[in-house]
Amino acid sequence: MANTDSWFDPAANKAIEEAEDCGRLIEIVRGEEGWTRTQLAEASNVSEADVENFEQGRVSPIEPLFTNFLRAMGRTS
């Protein structure tokens, strides 16, 4: 009998949810600061596509870029 639960990986789903949450947070902070994706990309030394991918939850690992974006916007030391 085949294992029908093999498609469901709680750890993978949690990682996806965390990436999406962090992306939404950066998008919110960027909006509060009045920054465009281009401005954040330039201040963070990444491409605008990198910012967009992060905000859409399509980046892993999330921590290095998350910290980089917050620092660029003056939200962490």
C-alpha positions, 0 to 999 in steps of 0.5 A: 500500500502506498504512503499517501501522506508523503506529499505532506511535509510539515517542516517544509510547509512551516518554512514556506509560511515563515518565508511568506510572513517575512516577505510580507513584513518587509513589504509592510516596513518598506511601505511605512518607510515610503521606499520603492523596491528599487530603493530597497534593492539599491540600499541593500546591494541586491537586485530589484528581483531579489526584493520582489522574490523575497516579498513573495516568499520565494527566497531561502534561506530568509535570514540573511536577506531579511536582516539586510533589508531591515538594516538598509531601512534603519530598523535594526543595528 
